[in-house]
Amino acid sequence: MSSYHEDDAFEAAAASPGLAARAMAARGAPYLDGLNAEQRQAVEQINGPVLMLAGAGTGKTRALTTRIAHLLHTGTAHPNEILAVTFTNKAAREMKDRVGAMMGHAVEGMPWLGTFHAICVKLLRRHAELVGLKSNFTILDTDDQIRLLKQLLQASNIDDKRWPARALSSLIDGWKNRALTPDKVPAADASAFDHKGVQLYAQYQERLKELNATDFGDLLLHVLTIFQEHDDVLAQYQRWFRYILVDEYQDTNVAQYLWLRLLAQSHKNICCVGDDDQSIYGWRGAEVGNILRFEKDFPGARVIRLEQNYRSTQHILSAASGVIAANKGRLGKELWTEAEGGEKVRLIGHWDGEEEARWIGEEVEAMQRGTRGMDPMSLDDMAILVRASHQMRAFEDRFLTIGLPYRVIGGPRFYERMEIRDAMAYFRVVVSPEDDLAFERIVNTPKRGLGDKAQQKIQFTARQHGVSLTEGAQILLDEKGLGGKGAKELQTLLDGLQRWGRMAGDGKITHMELAEIILDESGYTTMWQNDKTPEAPGRLENLKELVKALEGFENLTGFLEHVSLVMDNEQGGDGEKVSIMTLHAAKGLEFPAVFLPGWEDGLFPSQRSMDENGVKGLEEERRLAYVGITRAERVCTISFAGNRRVFGQWQSALPSRFIDELPEEHVEVLTPPGLYGGGYGAAAPQSNLHEAASRADVYNSPGWRRLQQRSSQRPVSQPQESRNTVIDLTASSSHTVGERVFHQKFGYGTITGIEGDKLDIAFEKAGDKKVVAKFVMPADEIPF
């Protein structure tokens, strides 16, 4: 470990007097050149609490990294006195690289620049014993966490189908995000999980300690607990971390917020960078209130607004501002740009989701060719951002049909593949023999004749003696509790684990060579070499890639920690590709051209979000719309469909309420009046629209003409007042017994009885139901 990790180095650095006199040198520092007035103010306001309220595309990363360079260049702080926290490893790497470029040399000795989890791992390894762990604790991934919870549910005789382990995992994760240990869970939450949630949480935490393991939530929760219960440890880090910088502050959860506030409460030299309008992760514990109450938490704080945008056109910025202005809980800012001209935000309605995908496919190809009145654009410069992942199917199907290259960002990750998980489980047992969950995964992989009964014997023996599964397995063999092929194979595995463990510690071979030896001698590589399925060659290539990935790390432990913390999906492949991803995945990205499909009430804003969180949920959905629009640099196209097939059922849809909030003067409506909602908000009728649409070759495709024909046959737009429901399936004013009808949830059925506005219906698949008349419609009016 480098010397700057040692206590005496920290103490020496903390005792060094600040070299503020050298601040004069910063006046001529080239890294300050090109900053606008607000950015420079945020950089030079070094002492005291600062909130850098940075809108989308306003150069907040530049301002944040310049602030670090300024602290170093002026001698105000040593590299190891700066705590700089990000949410992704990619952001941390970019920050360190940028600081190095500004300083003119690589910045060494900045151990506290990283993600919350990465920094807390370092802190927890220093003080693990204070929370009942050893310093070589294992970090469980989601798969292992679920398996452990399933064991606890089984032991408590709880039906896993009714109360699934993943639901319990989500519940516990939510408590940890709120900084709640089992003894602090409020009474209001006591009924969770059939009134056994808190008890299971406590059992889970105890089991983790027995395994010498943590999950992701524990990394922060344990360090927070140490700070709260050990004043001397907290004071030590308050003294060492003289300057604190936080990126994406609007995404912090309660535990992160409390952790930061404790560290900053003595010197208050904390600079938080964020945008309340881009807080879109409430579903995973983020609290937008953290940034909204910054000034209350730190009285006298300077709030510096970065509002000059360097990414988008004014039309795009004004459209985004028009939407977000409807949110009540905001600190407020107005984005502007010096760039002139540009396309208005384009709005178009379609008959259904397939038509929407077809039109976007044609549009992408046309923009690639440069036949839209603009320069040809690379596929890499275009992105389709959807609200829900199920929307991707239509685009993938369409793009495969027309041969349009695409990439799905946020798909299966390399480290989540089965063969990679198996290989890493072997590495984990070698590094930490107490890792029972990893041992369970590899004990019979490849097949060693150790079925469920044999594994149960191992577990029973380990529990009986209070030892790990590896020790329990050896005791079982020594006591002749297992025979036959299984016993022989198990002894070979245990001998191998011990041998590989010794090899890992003697330093005679590299950890890459050790990884190959483990995979070969365990029989795992041979298993896939003998496998005749089409997937086997690819799995072997993935294992080679895994060993190759080890080259960037000093040892297996460092690599395993990296894998636990980093789940970036770097999708390769040659050639240009249009990107498809969710709006959440697009946060922090930007593209010259962005398509935003599916702007329909119930889909976006999400009905589930509104039902579960009310106004709070709607405001977060609106922030998501703001994020989507501001991803676009030059061209932003918003679309919606009048009908959409969702989970096998057709639904008539109303345009999103967010469309009403788009300022008319910044929107070009491509939908003729009255067509699929082209009648209100930014889609209000325009006298010359029919003429413009008919003569514009751009929008005179066969699909466009079909749209116009269908609109005259069956207009779908509804009065704005009817937007109190996502699906408008208003029935005829009267029904008759024997009439065939359609219900969006139950499908087709025949009316068997009528009582007022209630209908008895025999559904073809759902059986007999009693439903309110307004929720069904005549079967012959279904749009297919």
C-alpha positions in Angstrom: 0.0 0.0 0.0 1.3 3.4 -0.9 2.7 5.6 1.9 0.0 8.2 1.6 -2.4 5.6 3.1 -0.5 5.5 6.3 -1.7 7.4 9.4 1.6 9.3 9.9 1.5 10.6 6.3 -2.0 11.9 6.9 -1.0 13.6 10.1 2.0 15.2 8.6 0.0 16.6 5.7 -2.8 17.8 8.0 -0.2 19.6 10.2 1.4 21.4 7.2 0.5 25.1 7.0 -1.6 26.2 4.1 0.4 27.9 1.4 -2.3 30.5 0.6 0.4 33.0 -0.3 1.0 31.0 -3.5 -2.6 31.9 -4.6 -1.1 34.8 -6.4 0.3 32.4 -8.9 -3.1 31.2 -9.8 -3.9 34.5 -11.5 -1.8 33.5 -14.4 -2.8 29.8 -14.2 -3.8 28.6 -17.7 -6.4 26.2 -16.3 -8.6 29.3 -15.4 -8.6 30.4 -19.1 -11.9 30.0 -20.8 -14.1 29.8 -17.7 -17.1 32.0 -17.7 -17.7 34.3 -14.8 -19.9 31.9 -12.8 -17.6 28.9 -13.3 -14.6 31.0 -12.2 -16.5 32.2 -9.1 -17.3 28.5 -8.3 -13.6 27.6 -8.7 -12.2 30.5 -6.6 -14.7 30.4 -3.8 -12.5 27.9 -1.9 -13.5 28.1 1.8 -16.9 27.5 3.3 -19.9 25.7 1.9 -20.6 26.2 -1.8 -23.5 24.8 -3.9 -22.7 24.8 -7.6 -26.2 24.6 -9.1 -25.2 23.4 -12.6 -27.8 23.0 -15.3 -27.5 20.4 -18.1 -24.6 21.0 -20.4 -23.2 24.0 -18.4 -19.7 22.6 -17.9 -20.0 21.5 -14.3 -17.4 18.7 -14.7 -14.9 21.4 -15.9 -15.7 23.7 -13.0 -15.4 20.8 -10.5 -12.1 19.5 -11.8 -10.7 23.1 -12.1 -11.6 23.6 -8.5 -9.5 20.6 -7.5 -6.6 21.8 -9.7 -6.9 25.2 -8.1 -6.7 23.7 -4.6 -3.6 21.9 -5.6 -1.9 24.6 -7.7 -2.3 27.2 -5.0 -1.0 24.9 -2.3 -4.2 25.2 -0.4 -4.4 21.5 0.0 -2.3 18.4 -0.5 -3.7 15.7 -2.9 -4.5 13.4 0.0 -6.4 16.1 1.9 -9.1 16.3 -0.8 -12.1 14.1 -0.7 -13.8 14.1 -4.1 -16.8 11.9 -4.4 -18.6 10.7 -7.6 -21.3 8.2 -8.5 -19.5 6.3 -11.2 -15.9 5.0 -11.7 -16.0 6.5 -15.2 -16.6 10.0 -13.7 -13.8 9.5 -11.2 -11.4 8.5 -13.9 -12.4 11.4 -16.1 -12.0 13.8 -13.2 -8.5 12.6 -12.3 -7.4 12.7 -16.0 -8.7 16.3 -16.4 -7.0 17.5 -13.2 -3.8 16.0 -14.5 -4.2 17.7 -17.8 -4.7 21.1 -16.1 -1.7 20.6 -13.9 0.5 19.5 -16.8 1.4 16.2 -15.1 -0.3 13.1 -13.8 -1.7 13.7 -10.3 -0.4 11.1 -7.9 -1.4 10.6 -4.3 -5.2 11.3 -4.6 -6.5 8.1 -2.8 -9.8 9.8 -1.9 -11.1 10.6 -5.4 -13.7 8.0 -6.3 -17.2 6.7 -5.8 -19.0 6.5 -2.5 -18.6 2.8 -2.5 -14.9 2.7 -3.5 -14.0 5.3 -0.8 -16.0 3.5 1.9 -14.4 0.2 1.0 -11.0 1.7 1.9 -12.3 3.2 5.1 -14.1 0.0 6.1 -11.0 -2.1 5.5 -9.1 0.2 8.0 -11.8 -0.1 10.7 -13.6 -3.4 9.9 -13.2 -4.7 13.5 -15.4 -1.8 14.8 -18.4 -3.4 13.1 -17.4 -7.0 13.7 -15.7 -7.8 10.4 -12.2 -8.7 9.4 -10.3 -6.5 7.0 -10.4 -9.1 4.2 -14.2 -9.1 4.1 -15.9 -10.0 0.8 -18.4 -7.8 -1.1 -21.4 -9.8 -2.2 -22.9 -9.2 -5.6 -26.7 -9.3 -6.1 -26.8 -13.0 -7.1 -25.1 -14.1 -3.9 -27.2 -11.7 -1.8 -30.4 -13.3 -3.2 -29.1 -16.8 -2.6 -28.4 -15.9 1.0 -31.8 -14.4 1.5 -33.5 -17.5 0.0 -31.7 -19.6 2.7 -33.0 -17.3 5.5 -36.5 -17.4 4.1 -36.4 -21.2 3.9 -35.1 -21.5 7.4 -38.0 -19.3 8.6 -40.6 -21.4 6.7 -41.6 -18.4 4.6 -43.1 -19.1 1.1 -40.6 -17.7 -1.3 -43.2 -17.5 -4.0 -45.4 -15.2 -1.9 -42.5 -13.3 -0.4 -39.7 -13.5 -2.9 -36.1 -13.0 -1.9 -35.7 -10.2 -4.4 -38.5 -8.3 -2.7 -36.8 -8.7 0.6 -33.5 -7.6 -0.9 -35.2 -4.4 -2.2 -36.7 -3.8 1.2 -33.4 -4.2 3.0 -31.6 -2.1 0.5 -34.2 0.7 1.0 -33.6 0.6 4.7 -29.8 0.8 4.2 -30.2 3.8 1.8 -32.1 5.5 4.6 -29.3 4.7 7.1 -31.5 2.4 9.1 -29.9 -0.5 11.0 -32.3 -3.3 12.1 -32.7 -1.6 15.5 -33.6 1.7 13.9 -36.3 0.6 11.5 -39.4 2.7 12.4 -42.5 1.1 13.7 -44.4 2.2 10.5 -42.2 -0.3 8.6 -42.6 -3.2 11.0 -45.5 -4.8 9.0 -43.2 -5.2 6.0 -42.8 -8.8 4.7 -45.6 -10.4 6.7 -44.3 -8.6 9.9 -41.0 -10.5 9.6 -39.0 -8.0 7.6 -37.1 -6.5 10.4 -36.4 -9.9 12.0 -35.1 -11.2 8.6 -33.0 -8.0 8.2 -31.3 -8.6 11.6 -30.7 -12.3 10.7 -29.3 -11.3 7.3 -26.8 -8.9 9.0 -25.7 -11.5 11.4 -25.2 -14.0 8.7 -23.1 -11.5 6.7 -20.8 -11.0 9.7 -20.4 -14.8 10.0 -19.4 -14.9 6.4 -17.1 -12.0 6.9 -19.0 -10.3 4.1 -20.9 -7.1 3.2 -23.3 -6.1 0.5 -23.2 -2.7 -1.3 -25.5 -1.0 1.2 -23.3 -2.1 4.1 -20.2 -0.3 2.7 -21.7 3.1 3.5 -23.9 2.0 6.4 -21.0 0.4 8.3 -18.7 3.5 7.8 -21.6 5.8 8.9 -22.2 3.7 12.0 -18.4 3.9 12.8 -18.5 7.7 12.4 -21.6 8.0 14.6 -20.4 5.7 17.4 -16.6 6.5 17.4 -16.0 10.3 17.7 -12.2 9.8 17.6 -12.4 8.1 14.2 -14.7 10.8 12.8 -12.5 13.5 14.1 -9.5 11.9 12.5 -11.1 12.0 9.0 -12.5 15.4 9.6 -9.0 16.6 10.1 -7.6 14.7 7.2 -10.3 15.6 4.6 -9.8 19.3 4.7 -11.8 19.9 1.4 -14.8 17.9 0.3 -16.2 18.0 -3.3 -19.3 16.1 -4.3 -20.5 15.5 -7.8 -24.2 14.8 -8.7 -25.4 15.8 -5.2 -29.0 15.6 -6.3 -28.6 11.8 -6.5 -27.5 11.3 -2.9 -29.6 9.1 -0.6 -30.0 9.6 3.1 -27.0 7.5 4.2 -24.7 9.4 1.7 -26.1 12.7 2.9 -25.5 11.9 6.6 -22.0 10.6 5.8 -21.0 13.8 4.0 -22.6 16.1 6.6 -20.7 14.4 9.4 -17.4 14.8 7.6 -18.0 18.4 6.7 -19.5 19.6 10.0 -16.3 20.9 11.5 -14.6 22.9 8.8 -17.6 23.2 6.4 -15.3 23.3 3.4 -17.7 21.4 1.2 -18.6 22.1 -2.4 -21.6 20.2 -3.8 -22.3 20.2 -7.5 -25.7 19.2 -8.8 -29.0 20.0 -10.5 -32.2 19.6 -8.7 -33.9 19.4 -12.2 -32.0 16.2 -13.0 -32.8 14.2 -9.8 -34.3 11.1 -11.4 -33.3 8.3 -9.1 -35.9 8.5 -6.4 -36.7 4.8 -7.0 -33.3 3.8 -5.8 -33.2 6.0 -2.7 -32.0 9.4 -4.1 -33.5 12.3 -2.2 -33.9 15.6 -4.1 -34.5 17.2 -0.8 -30.8 16.9 0.0 -29.9 19.5 -2.5 -33.0 21.7 -1.9 -32.0 22.1 1.8 -28.3 22.7 1.3 -28.5 26.3 2.5 -30.3 25.2 5.7 -27.8 22.5 6.4 -24.9 25.0 5.8 -26.0 28.5 6.8 -24.2 31.2 4.8 -23.6 28.8 1.9 -22.8 30.4 -1.5 -25.2 29.2 -4.2 -23.6 29.7 -7.7 -25.8 29.0 -10.7 -24.2 27.7 -13.9 -26.8 28.6 -16.6 -24.8 29.1 -19.8 -25.2 25.9 -21.8 -22.5 24.7 -24.2 -24.4 21.7 -25.6 -27.8 22.5 -27.1 -29.6 25.1 -29.2 -31.9 27.7 -27.6 -35.0 26.0 -29.0 -34.1 22.8 -27.2 -33.2 24.6 -24.0 -36.4 26.6 -24.0 -38.5 23.5 -24.6 -36.9 21.8 -21.7 -37.3 24.9 -19.5 -41.0 25.1 -20.4 -41.6 21.5 -19.2 -39.6 21.7 -16.0 -41.1 25.0 -15.0 -44.3 23.1 -14.0 -42.4 21.6 -11.1 -43.0 23.3 -7.8 -40.1 22.1 -5.7 -37.2 23.8 -7.5 -34.2 26.1 -6.7 -34.8 27.6 -10.1 -32.5 28.6 -13.0 -32.9 29.4 -16.7 -30.5 27.8 -19.3 -29.3 29.9 -22.2 -26.7 29.7 -24.9 -24.7 32.0 -27.2 -25.2 29.6 -30.1 -27.7 30.9 -32.7 -30.2 29.2 -34.9 -30.9 25.5 -34.9 -33.9 23.3 -35.4 -37.0 23.6 -33.3 -38.0 20.6 -31.2 -40.0 18.4 -33.5 -43.3 16.8 -32.4 -45.1 14.0 -34.3 -48.0 11.6 -33.5 -48.4 8.1 -35.0 -51.1 5.5 -35.3 -49.4 2.9 -33.2 -46.0 1.9 -31.7 -45.0 -0.1 -34.8 -45.7 3.0 -37.0 -43.6 5.1 -34.7 -40.7 2.7 -34.9 -41.0 2.5 -38.7 -41.0 6.3 -39.0 -38.0 6.7 -36.7 -36.1 4.1 -38.7 -36.8 5.9 -41.9 -35.8 9.2 -40.2 -32.5 7.8 -38.9 -31.6 6.6 -42.4 -32.5 9.9 -44.0 -30.5 11.8 -41.5 -27.6 9.5 -42.1 -27.8 10.2 -45.8 -28.2 14.0 -45.3 -31.6 14.2 -47.0 -33.3 16.1 -44.2 -31.9 19.5 -45.1 -28.9 19.1 -42.9 -25.4 17.6 -43.2 -25.1 13.8 -43.1 -25.0 12.5 -39.6 -23.2 9.4 -38.2 -25.3 6.7 -36.6 -23.1 7.1 -33.5 -24.5 10.6 -33.2 -28.1 9.5 -32.9 -29.9 8.0 -29.9 -33.4 6.7 -29.1 -34.3 7.2 -25.4 -37.3 5.3 -24.1 -39.1 5.5 -20.7 -39.5 1.8 -20.3 -37.3 -1.1 -21.6 -40.2 -2.9 -23.2 -40.4 -0.1 -25.7 -37.1 -1.2 -27.2 -38.5 -4.3 -28.8 -40.3 -2.4 -31.6 -37.1 -0.5 -32.5 -34.9 -3.6 -32.4 -37.4 -5.6 -34.6 -37.6 -2.7 -37.0 -33.8 -2.1 -37.2 -33.1 -5.8 -37.7 -35.6 -5.8 -40.5 -34.1 -2.9 -42.4 -30.5 -3.8 -41.5 -29.8 -0.7 -39.4 -26.9 -1.2 -37.0 -27.8 -0.5 -33.4 -26.5 -1.0 -29.9 -28.6 -1.5 -26.7 -26.9 0.3 -23.8 -27.7 -1.2 -20.5 -28.1 -4.8 -21.7 -26.5 -7.9 -20.2 -23.1 -7.1 -18.7 -19.9 -9.0 -19.1 -19.5 -9.7 -15.4 -23.1 -10.9 -15.1 -22.6 -13.8 -17.5 -22.7 -17.3 -16.0 -19.2 -18.4 -16.9 -17.7 -15.1 -15.6 -19.6 -15.5 -12.3 -18.4 -19.1 -11.9 -14.8 -18.1 -12.6 -14.9 -15.2 -10.1 -16.5 -17.5 -7.5 -13.4 -19.7 -7.7 -11.2 -16.6 -7.4 -13.2 -15.5 -4.4 -12.8 -18.8 -2.5 -9.1 -18.7 -3.1 -8.8 -15.2 -1.8 -11.3 -15.6 1.1 -11.9 -19.3 2.1 -14.7 -18.1 4.4 -16.8 -17.1 1.4 -19.5 -19.8 1.7 -21.7 -18.4 -1.0 -18.9 -18.6 -3.6 -18.0 -22.1 -2.4 -21.7 -23.2 -2.9 -21.5 -21.9 -6.4 -18.4 -23.9 -7.4 -18.5 -27.0 -5.3 -20.3 -29.0 -8.0 -19.3 -26.9 -11.0 -18.1 -28.7 -13.0 -20.1 -31.8 -11.9 -18.2 -33.7 -9.1 -20.9 -36.0 -8.0 -21.9 -33.7 -5.1 -25.7 -33.4 -5.4 -28.1 -31.7 -3.0 -27.7 -34.4 -0.3 -23.9 -34.2 -0.3 -24.0 -30.4 -0.1 -26.6 -30.5 2.7 -24.2 -32.7 4.7 -21.4 -30.2 4.1 -23.6 -27.4 5.4 -24.8 -29.4 8.4 -21.2 -30.2 9.4 -20.1 -26.6 9.0 -23.0 -25.3 11.2 -22.4 -28.1 13.7 -18.8 -27.0 14.2 -19.3 -23.3 13.6 -16.9 -23.1 10.7 -16.9 -22.1 7.0 -18.1 -24.6 4.3 -14.6 -25.3 3.2 -13.6 -26.3 6.7 -16.8 -28.2 7.2 -16.2 -30.1 3.9 -12.8 -31.2 5.2 -14.2 -32.2 8.6 -16.9 -34.2 6.8 -14.3 -36.1 4.7 -12.0 -36.7 7.7 -15.0 -38.2 9.6 -15.8 -40.4 6.6 -19.2 -38.8 6.3 -19.0 -38.9 2.5 -17.9 -41.7 0.2 -17.6 -42.7 -3.4 -16.7 -40.4 -6.3 -18.0 -37.3 -4.6 -15.6 -37.7 -1.7 -12.6 -38.1 -4.0 -13.6 -35.1 -6.1 -14.3 -33.0 -3.1 -10.9 -33.7 -1.6 -9.3 -32.8 -4.9 -11.1 -29.5 -4.9 -10.2 -28.7 -1.3 -6.6 -29.6 -2.0 -6.6 -27.3 -5.0 -8.1 -24.4 -3.1 -5.4 -24.7 -0.5 -2.7 -24.9 -3.1 -4.0 -22.0 -5.1 -4.3 -20.0 -1.9 -0.6 -20.6 -1.1 0.3 -19.6 -4.7 -1.6 -16.4 -4.4 0.5 -15.4 -1.4 4.0 -16.5 -2.4 4.3 -14.1 -5.3 6.2 -16.6 -7.5 3.7 -16.3 -10.3 1.5 -13.5 -11.6 -2.2 -13.4 -10.7 -3.0 -13.8 -14.4 -1.1 -17.1 -14.4 -2.7 -18.1 -11.2 -6.2 -17.4 -12.7 -5.4 -19.7 -15.7 -4.1 -22.4 -13.3 -7.3 -22.2 -11.2 -9.6 -22.5 -14.2 -7.6 -25.3 -15.8 -6.9 -27.4 -12.7 -10.4 -27.1 -11.4 -11.7 -28.6 -14.6 -13.8 -25.6 -15.4 -12.1 -24.8 -18.7 -12.2 -28.4 -19.8 -15.9 -28.5 -19.0 -16.6 -25.8 -21.7 -14.1 -27.3 -24.1 -16.1 -30.6 -23.9 -19.4 -28.7 -24.2 -21.0 -29.1 -27.6 -23.5 -26.3 -27.4 -23.2 -23.4 -29.8 -22.6 -21.1 -26.8 -19.5 -22.9 -25.6 -16.9 -21.3 -27.9 -18.2 -17.8 -26.8 -17.9 -18.8 -23.2 -14.3 -19.8 -23.6 -13.6 -16.5 -25.3 -15.2 -14.7 -22.4 -13.0 -16.6 -19.9 -9.9 -15.6 -21.9 -11.1 -12.0 -21.8 -11.6 -12.3 -18.1 -7.9 -13.4 -17.6 -6.9 -10.6 -19.9 -8.8 -8.1 -17.7 -6.7 -9.1 -14.7 -3.6 -7.4 -16.2 -4.7 -4.0 -15.0 -4.7 -5.0 -11.4 -2.0 -5.8 -8.8 -3.7 -9.0 -7.5 -6.9 -11.0 -7.5 -8.3 -9.2 -4.5 -8.0 -5.8 -6.2 -9.7 -7.2 -9.3 -12.6 -8.8 -7.4 -13.2 -5.5 -5.6 -13.1 -3.7 -8.9 -15.7 -6.1 -10.4 -18.0 -5.6 -7.3 -17.9 -1.9 -7.7 -17.8 -1.4 -11.4 -20.5 -2.7 -13.6 -20.0 -0.4 -16.6 -21.2 -2.0 -19.9 -18.6 -1.2 -22.5 -20.1 -2.5 -25.7 -17.6 -2.9 -28.5 -18.1 -3.7 -32.1 -17.0 -2.1 -35.3 -18.9 0.4 -37.4 -21.4 3.1 -36.6 -24.5 2.2 -34.6 -27.5 4.1 -33.4 -27.9 3.8 -29.6 -31.1 2.6 -27.9 -31.4 3.1 -24.1 -33.7 4.2 -21.3 -33.9 7.8 -20.2 -32.3 6.8 -16.9 -29.3 5.2 -18.7 -28.9 8.4 -20.8 -28.2 10.6 -17.8 -24.8 12.3 -18.4 -24.7 11.5 -22.1 -25.3 13.8 -25.1 -26.0 13.2 -28.8 -26.4 15.5 -31.8 -29.8 14.0 -32.5 -32.2 12.5 -30.0 -35.5 10.7 -30.5 -37.9 10.6 -27.5 -40.7 8.1 -28.4 -43.7 7.0 -26.3 -44.7 10.4 -24.8 -48.2 9.2 -23.8 -49.9 9.5 -20.4 -49.4 6.3 -18.5 -46.3 5.4 -20.3 -44.6 8.8 -19.8 -45.3 10.0 -17.2 -45.4 6.5 -15.8 -48.7 5.6 -14.3 -47.0 3.4 -11.8 -44.8 6.3 -10.6 -47.8 8.6 -10.3 -49.9 6.0 -8.5 -47.1 5.1 -6.0 -45.7 8.6 -5.3 -48.4 11.1 -6.3 -47.2 14.6 -7.0 -43.7 13.6 -6.0 -43.7 10.9 -8.6 -45.1 13.1 -11.3 -42.4 15.7 -10.6 -39.7 13.1 -10.9 -41.2 12.0 -14.2 -41.1 15.6 -15.4 -37.4 15.9 -14.4 -36.8 12.8 -16.5 -38.5 14.5 -19.5 -36.1 17.5 -18.9 -33.1 15.1 -18.9 -34.3 13.5 -22.1 -34.7 16.8 -24.0 -31.4 18.2 -22.8 -29.5 15.2 -24.1 -29.9 16.6 -27.6 -27.4 19.0 -29.1 -28.9 19.9 -32.4 -32.1 17.9 -33.2 -34.7 16.7 -30.7 -37.8 14.7 -31.9 -40.6 13.9 -29.5 -43.2 11.3 -30.7 -46.3 9.6 -29.4 -48.7 6.9 -30.6 -52.5 6.9 -30.6 -52.5 3.1 -29.9 -50.0 0.9 -28.3 -49.8 -2.8 -27.7 -48.6 -3.3 -24.1 -48.0 -6.8 -22.8 -50.2 -8.3 -25.6 -53.1 -5.9 -25.1 -54.0 -2.9 -27.3 -54.4 0.4 -25.4 -55.7 3.7 -26.8 -53.4 6.4 -25.5 -53.5 10.1 -24.9 -50.5 12.3 -25.6 -48.4 13.0 -22.5 -49.3 16.0 -20.4 -45.7 17.0 -20.8 -46.5 17.8 -24.5 -49.0 20.5 -23.3 -46.1 22.1 -21.4 -43.8 22.5 -24.5 -43.7 26.2 -25.5 -45.4 26.5 -28.9 -42.8 29.0 -30.3 -40.0 26.4 -29.9 -41.8 23.4 -31.4 -42.4 22.4 -35.0 -45.5 20.2 -35.2 -45.3 17.5 -37.8 -48.7 16.0 -36.8 -51.7 17.4 -38.8 -54.4 19.0 -36.6 -56.8 16.5 -35.0 -54.5 13.6 -35.7 -53.6 11.6 -32.6 -53.8 14.4 -30.2 -52.6 17.2 -32.6 -54.9 19.7 -31.1 -53.6 21.1 -27.8 -50.5 22.4 -26.2 -47.6 22.5 -28.6 -49.7 20.4 -31.0 -52.3 23.1 -31.4 -53.7 23.5 -35.0 -51.7 25.6 -37.4 -53.4 26.9 -40.5 -50.6 26.1 -42.9 -49.7 22.7 -41.4 -51.6 20.5 -43.9 -50.1 22.4 -46.8 -46.6 22.3 -45.3 -46.9 18.6 -44.6 -48.1 17.7 -48.0 -45.4 19.6 -49.9 -42.5 18.6 -47.6 -40.8 15.6 -49.2 -39.2 15.1 -45.8 -42.5 13.9 -44.3 -44.2 12.5 -47.4 -43.2 8.9 -46.8 -45.6 6.0 -47.3 -45.9 5.8 -43.5 -46.8 9.5 -43.3 -49.5 9.1 -46.0 -50.9 6.1 -44.1 -51.1 8.3 -41.0 -53.1 10.9 -42.9 -55.5 8.3 -44.3 -56.1 6.6 -41.0 -56.7 9.9 -39.2 -59.7 10.6 -41.5 -61.0 7.1 -40.8 -60.6 7.0 -37.0 -59.3 10.1 -35.1 -58.0 9.2 -31.8 -57.5 12.5 -30.1 -59.6 13.2 -27.0 -60.6 16.4 -25.2 -57.9 17.5 -22.7 -60.4 17.1 -19.9 -60.6 13.4 -20.4 -56.9 13.0 -19.3 -57.9 11.6 -15.9 -57.2 8.1 -17.1 -54.4 6.6 -19.1 -56.6 4.4 -21.3 -59.8 5.8 -22.7 -62.0 2.9 -23.5 -65.4 4.8 -23.3 -68.2 2.5 -24.1 -71.2 3.2 -26.2 -74.2 4.8 -24.4 -76.0 1.5 -24.3 -75.1 -2.2 -24.5 -77.1 -5.3 -25.2 -76.9 -8.9 -23.8 -75.0 -11.0 -26.3 -72.9 -8.1 -27.5 -69.2 -8.9 -28.0 -66.9 -6.3 -26.3 -63.3 -5.7 -25.4 -61.6 -4.9 -22.1 -58.0 -3.7 -22.1 -57.0 -6.1 -19.2 -59.4 -9.1 -19.7 -59.5 -9.1 -23.5 -62.6 -10.2 -25.5 -65.8 -11.3 -24.0 -69.6 -11.5 -24.4 -72.1 -9.6 -22.3 -74.3 -12.0 -20.3 -76.2 -9.5 -18.1 -76.7 -5.8 -17.5 -77.4 -4.0 -14.2 -77.2 -0.2 -14.5 -73.7 0.7 -15.5 -72.3 -2.7 -14.5 -72.0 -5.5 -17.0 -71.7 -9.2 -16.5 -69.2 -10.4 -19.1 -68.0 -13.9 -20.0 -64.4 -13.3 -21.1 -62.8 -15.8 -23.4 -59.7 -16.1 -21.3 -60.4 -14.5 -18.0 -63.8 -16.1 -17.3 -66.8 -14.4 -15.8 -66.3 -10.8 -14.6 -68.5 -7.9 -13.5 -67.1 -4.6 -14.9 -68.1 -1.0 -15.2 -69.5 -0.2 -18.7 -67.1 2.7 -19.4 -64.1 0.3 -19.3 -65.2 -1.8 -22.3 -65.8 -0.9 -25.9 -67.5 -2.8 -28.8 -65.2 -5.4 -30.2 -65.7 -4.1 -33.8 -64.1 -0.8 -32.8 -60.8 -2.3 -31.7 -58.1 -0.8 -34.0 -56.7 -4.0 -35.6 
